[in-house]
Amino acid sequence: MEWDWWTAEFGDAHAGAVGVLVDGGEPGPVYFDVGSGPNMPSTTHWSAYDGRRHRGPRAEALRAVCACGWRGAAEYLLDWAAIGDRPLYEADVDLTGPLADWNAHLSLVRDKAAPLPEPLAALLVTVAEQLSATAEDAPMAALRAVGVLERIAAGVGREAAGALADDGVSAETVAAGLGTTRSKALVLLLTAQDR
């Protein structure tokens, strides 16, 4: 499924996009006829649902969606009288409503997530800024630093997940604490048990 993601600090587990509603439900992907062949490209990008492409459906409303399965309750009707015959990607469609709804969803996810100690949060901001600056001035050094950080993070992550697994913390609790999916939390816990 192709998404035009809004990314978040929780990675792909809570990436958001603009969803489409047709007849009160979410339609399947729009396919592009590129001739014969085994692969037929498709998309679920909101702008493809203008009824123009190969008899694809015409979106009635938009709403926020999240990779975790959450769907925004608010529906933002499309004014086809104002849009006219233009493709949706050329129309001046206001996406601030879906984006605001997704940000509100992320606020709830953040509220349930384990808080980072302030010194660690500040250190992570500093490391990110330093890595970005180094990537501009010395990209090879930045890649080396990222590799070191990945190894440190993997080792500490296994230790922390192992401690949670040893304490019998559920995958649901870990998922909420990390702002991720239950399946990803379960993988972390199971991997830690193999240490």
PyRosetta script that sets phi, psi and omega in degrees:
from pyrosetta import init, pose_from_sequence

init()
pose = pose_from_sequence("MEWDWWTAEFGDAHAGAVGVLVDGGEPGPVYFDVGSGPNMPSTTHWSAYDGRRHRGPRAEALRAVCACGWRGAAEYLLDWAAIGDRPLYEADVDLTGPLADWNAHLSLVRDKAAPLPEPLAALLVTVAEQLSATAEDAPMAALRAVGVLERIAAGVGREAAGALADDGVSAETVAAGLGTTRSKALVLLLTAQDR")
pose.set_psi(1, 128.9)
pose.set_omega(1, -179.5)
pose.set_phi(2, -93.2)
pose.set_psi(2, 132.2)
pose.set_omega(2, 179.8)
pose.set_phi(3, -124.9)
pose.set_psi(3, 153.0)
pose.set_omega(3, 170.1)
pose.set_phi(4, -103.2)
pose.set_psi(4, 80.0)
pose.set_omega(4, -166.9)
pose.set_phi(5, -69.4)
pose.set_psi(5, 143.0)
pose.set_omega(5, 158.3)
pose.set_phi(6, -96.3)
pose.set_psi(6, 121.8)
pose.set_omega(6, -177.2)
pose.set_phi(7, -92.1)
pose.set_psi(7, 158.4)
pose.set_omega(7, -175.7)
pose.set_phi(8, -139.4)
pose.set_psi(8, 172.6)
pose.set_omega(8, 179.8)
pose.set_phi(9, -65.6)
pose.set_psi(9, -10.3)
pose.set_omega(9, 179.4)
pose.set_phi(10, -95.0)
pose.set_psi(10, 8.7)
pose.set_omega(10, 177.8)
pose.set_phi(11, 69.7)
pose.set_psi(11, -152.6)
pose.set_omega(11, -174.1)
pose.set_phi(12, -72.3)
pose.set_psi(12, -12.1)
pose.set_omega(12, 180.0)
pose.set_phi(13, -65.1)
pose.set_psi(13, -29.6)
pose.set_omega(13, -179.5)
pose.set_phi(14, -130.4)
pose.set_psi(14, 36.5)
pose.set_omega(14, 175.5)
pose.set_phi(15, -74.3)
pose.set_psi(15, 142.1)
pose.set_omega(15, -175.3)
pose.set_phi(16, -116.0)
pose.set_psi(16, 163.5)
pose.set_omega(16, 179.1)
pose.set_phi(17, -156.1)
pose.set_psi(17, 172.5)
pose.set_omega(17, 173.0)
pose.set_phi(18, -87.5)
pose.set_psi(18, 123.5)
pose.set_omega(18, 177.1)
pose.set_phi(19, -98.4)
pose.set_psi(19, 160.3)
pose.set_omega(19, -176.4)
pose.set_phi(20, -116.8)
pose.set_psi(20, 142.3)
pose.set_omega(20, 174.0)
pose.set_phi(21, -119.5)
pose.set_psi(21, 131.7)
pose.set_omega(21, 175.0)
pose.set_phi(22, -133.8)
pose.set_psi(22, 124.2)
pose.set_omega(22, -177.4)
pose.set_phi(23, 53.6)
pose.set_psi(23, 37.6)
pose.set_omega(23, 176.5)
pose.set_phi(24, 80.4)
pose.set_psi(24, -1.7)
pose.set_omega(24, -179.4)
pose.set_phi(25, -132.2)
pose.set_psi(25, 173.1)
pose.set_omega(25, 178.7)
pose.set_phi(26, -87.9)
pose.set_psi(26, 123.2)
pose.set_omega(26, 179.7)
pose.set_phi(27, -76.8)
pose.set_psi(27, 163.3)
pose.set_omega(27, 173.8)
pose.set_phi(28, -72.7)
pose.set_psi(28, -177.7)
pose.set_omega(28, -178.0)
pose.set_phi(29, -67.4)
pose.set_psi(29, 157.2)
pose.set_omega(29, 172.6)
pose.set_phi(30, -92.6)
pose.set_psi(30, 128.6)
pose.set_omega(30, -178.9)
pose.set_phi(31, -100.2)
pose.set_psi(31, 147.6)
pose.set_omega(31, 179.0)
pose.set_phi(32, -109.7)
pose.set_psi(32, 123.3)
pose.set_omega(32, 179.2)
pose.set_phi(33, -81.9)
pose.set_psi(33, 109.1)
pose.set_omega(33, -179.6)
pose.set_phi(34, -111.9)
pose.set_psi(34, 20.7)
pose.set_omega(34, -178.5)
pose.set_phi(35, 98.6)
pose.set_psi(35, -165.9)
pose.set_omega(35, -178.0)
pose.set_phi(36, -77.9)
pose.set_psi(36, 156.3)
pose.set_omega(36, 179.5)
pose.set_phi(37, 147.7)
pose.set_psi(37, 165.0)
pose.set_omega(37, -176.2)
pose.set_phi(38, -75.7)
pose.set_psi(38, -22.2)
pose.set_omega(38, -176.5)
pose.set_phi(39, -111.3)
pose.set_psi(39, 130.6)
pose.set_omega(39, 176.2)
pose.set_phi(40, -117.2)
pose.set_psi(40, 110.8)
pose.set_omega(40, -179.0)
pose.set_phi(41, -61.4)
pose.set_psi(41, 147.9)
pose.set_omega(41, 178.8)
pose.set_phi(42, -144.7)
pose.set_psi(42, 166.6)
pose.set_omega(42, 178.0)
pose.set_phi(43, -149.8)
pose.set_psi(43, 155.4)
pose.set_omega(43, 170.9)
pose.set_phi(44, -119.3)
pose.set_psi(44, 14.5)
pose.set_omega(44, 178.0)
pose.set_phi(45, -62.7)
pose.set_psi(45, 134.3)
pose.set_omega(45, -174.4)
pose.set_phi(46, -53.2)
pose.set_psi(46, -34.2)
pose.set_omega(46, -174.5)
pose.set_phi(47, -73.2)
pose.set_psi(47, -10.2)
pose.set_omega(47, 179.1)
pose.set_phi(48, -80.9)
pose.set_psi(48, -12.1)
pose.set_omega(48, -174.9)
pose.set_phi(49, -94.6)
pose.set_psi(49, 56.8)
pose.set_omega(49, 179.6)
pose.set_phi(50, -108.2)
pose.set_psi(50, 8.7)
pose.set_omega(50, 177.9)
pose.set_phi(51, 74.0)
pose.set_psi(51, 4.2)
pose.set_omega(51, -176.0)
pose.set_phi(52, -94.7)
pose.set_psi(52, -30.0)
pose.set_omega(52, -172.5)
pose.set_phi(53, -87.8)
pose.set_psi(53, 108.7)
pose.set_omega(53, 170.2)
pose.set_phi(54, 45.5)
pose.set_psi(54, 46.2)
pose.set_omega(54, 177.8)
pose.set_phi(55, 61.5)
pose.set_psi(55, 29.6)
pose.set_omega(55, 175.2)
pose.set_phi(56, -69.1)
pose.set_psi(56, 160.8)
pose.set_omega(56, -177.3)
pose.set_phi(57, -70.5)
pose.set_psi(57, 158.2)
pose.set_omega(57, 177.3)
pose.set_phi(58, -102.0)
pose.set_psi(58, 123.2)
pose.set_omega(58, -179.6)
pose.set_phi(59, -63.6)
pose.set_psi(59, 136.7)
pose.set_omega(59, 174.8)
pose.set_phi(60, -95.8)
pose.set_psi(60, -34.7)
pose.set_omega(60, -177.6)
pose.set_phi(61, -151.7)
pose.set_psi(61, 163.1)
pose.set_omega(61, 176.5)
pose.set_phi(62, -118.7)
pose.set_psi(62, 156.5)
pose.set_omega(62, 173.3)
pose.set_phi(63, -156.5)
pose.set_psi(63, 164.4)
pose.set_omega(63, 178.1)
pose.set_phi(64, -78.3)
pose.set_psi(64, 143.0)
pose.set_omega(64, 174.3)
pose.set_phi(65, -134.1)
pose.set_psi(65, 156.5)
pose.set_omega(65, -179.8)
pose.set_phi(66, -131.1)
pose.set_psi(66, 149.0)
pose.set_omega(66, -179.8)
pose.set_phi(67, -61.1)
pose.set_psi(67, -21.8)
pose.set_omega(67, -179.8)
pose.set_phi(68, -75.1)
pose.set_psi(68, -7.8)
pose.set_omega(68, -179.3)
pose.set_phi(69, 107.4)
pose.set_psi(69, -12.7)
pose.set_omega(69, 178.2)
pose.set_phi(70, -64.0)
pose.set_psi(70, 142.2)
pose.set_omega(70, 175.8)
pose.set_phi(71, -128.5)
pose.set_psi(71, 132.6)
pose.set_omega(71, 178.5)
pose.set_phi(72, -64.2)
pose.set_psi(72, 142.1)
pose.set_omega(72, 179.9)
pose.set_phi(73, -76.7)
pose.set_psi(73, -31.7)
pose.set_omega(73, -177.5)
pose.set_phi(74, -75.5)
pose.set_psi(74, 138.4)
pose.set_omega(74, 177.2)
pose.set_phi(75, -115.5)
pose.set_psi(75, 131.4)
pose.set_omega(75, -178.1)
pose.set_phi(76, -108.5)
pose.set_psi(76, 102.8)
pose.set_omega(76, -175.3)
pose.set_phi(77, -65.9)
pose.set_psi(77, 141.3)
pose.set_omega(77, 175.6)
pose.set_phi(78, -90.2)
pose.set_psi(78, 133.4)
pose.set_omega(78, -179.9)
pose.set_phi(79, -92.8)
pose.set_psi(79, 89.9)
pose.set_omega(79, -176.4)
pose.set_phi(80, -69.6)
pose.set_psi(80, -21.8)
pose.set_omega(80, 175.5)
pose.set_phi(81, -65.7)
pose.set_psi(81, -38.6)
pose.set_omega(81, 178.6)
pose.set_phi(82, -78.4)
pose.set_psi(82, -35.9)
pose.set_omega(82, -179.4)
pose.set_phi(83, -69.6)
pose.set_psi(83, -39.9)
pose.set_omega(83, -180.0)
pose.set_phi(84, 68.6)
pose.set_psi(84, -139.4)
pose.set_omega(84, -178.0)
pose.set_phi(85, -92.1)
pose.set_psi(85, 4.4)
pose.set_omega(85, -178.7)
pose.set_phi(86, -69.8)
pose.set_psi(86, 147.9)
pose.set_omega(86, 170.7)
pose.set_phi(87, -63.9)
pose.set_psi(87, 150.6)
pose.set_omega(87, -178.2)
pose.set_phi(88, -59.9)
pose.set_psi(88, -34.5)
pose.set_omega(88, -178.0)
pose.set_phi(89, -68.2)
pose.set_psi(89, -16.6)
pose.set_omega(89, 176.5)
pose.set_phi(90, -96.5)
pose.set_psi(90, -15.6)
pose.set_omega(90, -179.1)
pose.set_phi(91, -77.8)
pose.set_psi(91, 153.5)
pose.set_omega(91, 179.7)
pose.set_phi(92, -89.2)
pose.set_psi(92, 73.2)
pose.set_omega(92, -177.5)
pose.set_phi(93, -86.0)
pose.set_psi(93, 128.1)
pose.set_omega(93, -178.7)
pose.set_phi(94, -81.9)
pose.set_psi(94, 115.8)
pose.set_omega(94, -179.2)
pose.set_phi(95, -103.7)
pose.set_psi(95, 9.3)
pose.set_omega(95, -177.2)
pose.set_phi(96, -65.7)
pose.set_psi(96, -31.9)
pose.set_omega(96, 178.9)
pose.set_phi(97, -64.1)
pose.set_psi(97, -55.0)
pose.set_omega(97, 177.4)
pose.set_phi(98, -58.6)
pose.set_psi(98, -39.4)
pose.set_omega(98, 179.6)
pose.set_phi(99, -63.9)
pose.set_psi(99, -42.1)
pose.set_omega(99, 178.3)
pose.set_phi(100, -64.2)
pose.set_psi(100, -40.1)
pose.set_omega(100, 178.7)
pose.set_phi(101, -63.6)
pose.set_psi(101, -42.2)
pose.set_omega(101, 178.8)
pose.set_phi(102, -65.2)
pose.set_psi(102, -40.2)
pose.set_omega(102, 177.2)
pose.set_phi(103, -63.0)
pose.set_psi(103, -36.4)
pose.set_omega(103, 176.4)
pose.set_phi(104, -65.1)
pose.set_psi(104, -40.3)
pose.set_omega(104, 176.1)
pose.set_phi(105, -60.4)
pose.set_psi(105, -44.1)
pose.set_omega(105, 179.3)
pose.set_phi(106, -63.6)
pose.set_psi(106, -33.0)
pose.set_omega(106, 177.5)
pose.set_phi(107, -61.0)
pose.set_psi(107, -40.9)
pose.set_omega(107, 177.4)
pose.set_phi(108, -66.2)
pose.set_psi(108, -39.2)
pose.set_omega(108, 177.3)
pose.set_phi(109, -63.1)
pose.set_psi(109, -44.6)
pose.set_omega(109, 179.1)
pose.set_phi(110, -60.6)
pose.set_psi(110, -40.3)
pose.set_omega(110, -179.0)
pose.set_phi(111, -62.5)
pose.set_psi(111, -31.0)
pose.set_omega(111, -179.9)
pose.set_phi(112, -87.0)
pose.set_psi(112, -18.3)
pose.set_omega(112, -176.1)
pose.set_phi(113, -73.3)
pose.set_psi(113, 152.3)
pose.set_omega(113, 177.6)
pose.set_phi(114, -64.8)
pose.set_psi(114, 128.6)
pose.set_omega(114, 179.8)
pose.set_phi(115, -71.4)
pose.set_psi(115, 143.4)
pose.set_omega(115, 175.2)
pose.set_phi(116, -84.8)
pose.set_psi(116, 138.6)
pose.set_omega(116, 173.8)
pose.set_phi(117, -58.0)
pose.set_psi(117, 140.2)
pose.set_omega(117, -174.6)
pose.set_phi(118, -54.7)
pose.set_psi(118, -43.9)
pose.set_omega(118, 179.5)
pose.set_phi(119, -62.3)
pose.set_psi(119, -36.6)
pose.set_omega(119, 179.2)
pose.set_phi(120, -70.3)
pose.set_psi(120, -40.9)
pose.set_omega(120, 178.1)
pose.set_phi(121, -61.2)
pose.set_psi(121, -43.7)
pose.set_omega(121, 179.2)
pose.set_phi(122, -64.4)
pose.set_psi(122, -40.4)
pose.set_omega(122, 179.0)
pose.set_phi(123, -63.4)
pose.set_psi(123, -41.2)
pose.set_omega(123, 179.0)
pose.set_phi(124, -63.5)
pose.set_psi(124, -38.7)
pose.set_omega(124, 177.0)
pose.set_phi(125, -63.5)
pose.set_psi(125, -44.7)
pose.set_omega(125, 179.7)
pose.set_phi(126, -62.5)
pose.set_psi(126, -44.3)
pose.set_omega(126, 179.1)
pose.set_phi(127, -61.9)
pose.set_psi(127, -43.6)
pose.set_omega(127, 179.1)
pose.set_phi(128, -61.6)
pose.set_psi(128, -44.0)
pose.set_omega(128, 178.9)
pose.set_phi(129, -63.9)
pose.set_psi(129, -42.5)
pose.set_omega(129, -179.3)
pose.set_phi(130, -66.9)
pose.set_psi(130, -39.8)
pose.set_omega(130, 178.0)
pose.set_phi(131, -64.1)
pose.set_psi(131, -41.7)
pose.set_omega(131, 178.4)
pose.set_phi(132, -62.3)
pose.set_psi(132, -43.8)
pose.set_omega(132, 178.7)
pose.set_phi(133, -64.8)
pose.set_psi(133, -40.9)
pose.set_omega(133, 179.8)
pose.set_phi(134, -67.2)
pose.set_psi(134, -35.9)
pose.set_omega(134, 179.2)
pose.set_phi(135, -61.3)
pose.set_psi(135, -33.1)
pose.set_omega(135, 178.0)
pose.set_phi(136, -74.3)
pose.set_psi(136, -42.4)
pose.set_omega(136, -174.5)
pose.set_phi(137, -87.6)
pose.set_psi(137, -37.9)
pose.set_omega(137, -175.7)
pose.set_phi(138, -144.4)
pose.set_psi(138, 77.2)
pose.set_omega(138, -174.7)
pose.set_phi(139, -57.5)
pose.set_psi(139, -34.6)
pose.set_omega(139, 179.0)
pose.set_phi(140, -65.5)
pose.set_psi(140, -42.0)
pose.set_omega(140, 178.3)
pose.set_phi(141, -64.7)
pose.set_psi(141, -38.1)
pose.set_omega(141, 178.6)
pose.set_phi(142, -64.1)
pose.set_psi(142, -42.7)
pose.set_omega(142, 177.6)
pose.set_phi(143, -63.4)
pose.set_psi(143, -39.2)
pose.set_omega(143, 177.9)
pose.set_phi(144, -62.9)
pose.set_psi(144, -43.7)
pose.set_omega(144, 179.4)
pose.set_phi(145, -63.0)
pose.set_psi(145, -40.8)
pose.set_omega(145, 177.9)
pose.set_phi(146, -61.5)
pose.set_psi(146, -41.3)
pose.set_omega(146, 177.3)
pose.set_phi(147, -60.8)
pose.set_psi(147, -42.7)
pose.set_omega(147, 178.3)
pose.set_phi(148, -62.5)
pose.set_psi(148, -45.6)
pose.set_omega(148, 179.6)
pose.set_phi(149, -62.6)
pose.set_psi(149, -39.7)
pose.set_omega(149, 178.6)
pose.set_phi(150, -61.7)
pose.set_psi(150, -41.5)
pose.set_omega(150, 179.2)
pose.set_phi(151, -67.8)
pose.set_psi(151, -40.8)
pose.set_omega(151, 177.0)
pose.set_phi(152, -62.2)
pose.set_psi(152, -47.7)
pose.set_omega(152, -178.2)
pose.set_phi(153, -62.0)
pose.set_psi(153, -40.8)
pose.set_omega(153, -179.6)
pose.set_phi(154, -63.5)
pose.set_psi(154, -44.1)
pose.set_omega(154, -179.5)
pose.set_phi(155, -66.0)
pose.set_psi(155, -47.0)
pose.set_omega(155, 179.5)
pose.set_phi(156, -66.9)
pose.set_psi(156, -37.1)
pose.set_omega(156, 178.2)
pose.set_phi(157, -61.5)
pose.set_psi(157, -42.7)
pose.set_omega(157, 177.5)
pose.set_phi(158, -62.9)
pose.set_psi(158, -41.3)
pose.set_omega(158, 178.8)
pose.set_phi(159, -62.9)
pose.set_psi(159, -47.8)
pose.set_omega(159, -177.8)
pose.set_phi(160, -65.2)
pose.set_psi(160, -44.1)
pose.set_omega(160, 178.6)
pose.set_phi(161, -64.5)
pose.set_psi(161, -37.5)
pose.set_omega(161, 177.2)
pose.set_phi(162, -62.4)
pose.set_psi(162, -41.3)
pose.set_omega(162, 178.2)
pose.set_phi(163, -63.5)
pose.set_psi(163, -41.5)
pose.set_omega(163, 178.4)
pose.set_phi(164, -66.2)
pose.set_psi(164, -41.5)
pose.set_omega(164, 178.5)
pose.set_phi(165, -63.8)
pose.set_psi(165, -42.4)
pose.set_omega(165, 179.1)
pose.set_phi(166, -62.7)
pose.set_psi(166, -32.0)
pose.set_omega(166, 179.6)
pose.set_phi(167, -83.0)
pose.set_psi(167, -2.6)
pose.set_omega(167, 178.8)
pose.set_phi(168, 73.4)
pose.set_psi(168, 24.8)
pose.set_omega(168, 178.9)
pose.set_phi(169, -69.9)
pose.set_psi(169, 133.7)
pose.set_omega(169, -176.3)
pose.set_phi(170, -73.1)
pose.set_psi(170, 157.5)
pose.set_omega(170, 176.6)
pose.set_phi(171, -62.2)
pose.set_psi(171, -34.4)
pose.set_omega(171, 179.0)
pose.set_phi(172, -64.1)
pose.set_psi(172, -42.0)
pose.set_omega(172, 179.5)
pose.set_phi(173, -66.9)
pose.set_psi(173, -42.1)
pose.set_omega(173, 178.1)
pose.set_phi(174, -64.1)
pose.set_psi(174, -42.5)
pose.set_omega(174, 179.9)
pose.set_phi(175, -59.9)
pose.set_psi(175, -45.5)
pose.set_omega(175, 179.2)
pose.set_phi(176, -65.4)
pose.set_psi(176, -41.7)
pose.set_omega(176, -178.9)
pose.set_phi(177, -65.7)
pose.set_psi(177, -30.3)
pose.set_omega(177, -179.4)
pose.set_phi(178, -97.1)
pose.set_psi(178, -12.2)
pose.set_omega(178, -175.3)
pose.set_phi(179, 68.9)
pose.set_psi(179, 43.1)
pose.set_omega(179, -179.1)
pose.set_phi(180, -131.8)
pose.set_psi(180, -172.6)
pose.set_omega(180, -179.7)
pose.set_phi(181, -86.7)
pose.set_psi(181, 159.4)
pose.set_omega(181, 177.6)
pose.set_phi(182, -61.0)
pose.set_psi(182, -40.2)
pose.set_omega(182, -178.3)
pose.set_phi(183, -64.1)
pose.set_psi(183, -39.9)
pose.set_omega(183, 177.9)
pose.set_phi(184, -68.0)
pose.set_psi(184, -39.0)
pose.set_omega(184, 178.0)
pose.set_phi(185, -64.2)
pose.set_psi(185, -40.4)
pose.set_omega(185, 179.1)
pose.set_phi(186, -63.1)
pose.set_psi(186, -41.3)
pose.set_omega(186, 177.4)
pose.set_phi(187, -60.7)
pose.set_psi(187, -43.6)
pose.set_omega(187, 178.5)
pose.set_phi(188, -59.3)
pose.set_psi(188, -45.9)
pose.set_omega(188, -178.6)
pose.set_phi(189, -67.2)
pose.set_psi(189, -41.3)
pose.set_omega(189, -179.9)
pose.set_phi(190, -68.7)
pose.set_psi(190, -38.6)
pose.set_omega(190, 178.0)
pose.set_phi(191, -64.5)
pose.set_psi(191, -39.0)
pose.set_omega(191, 179.7)
pose.set_phi(192, -65.6)
pose.set_psi(192, -30.7)
pose.set_omega(192, -179.9)
pose.set_phi(193, -72.4)
pose.set_psi(193, -19.7)
pose.set_omega(193, 178.9)
pose.set_phi(194, -84.2)
pose.set_psi(194, 0.6)
pose.set_omega(194, -176.4)
pose.set_phi(195, -69.7)
pose.dump_pdb("model.pdb")
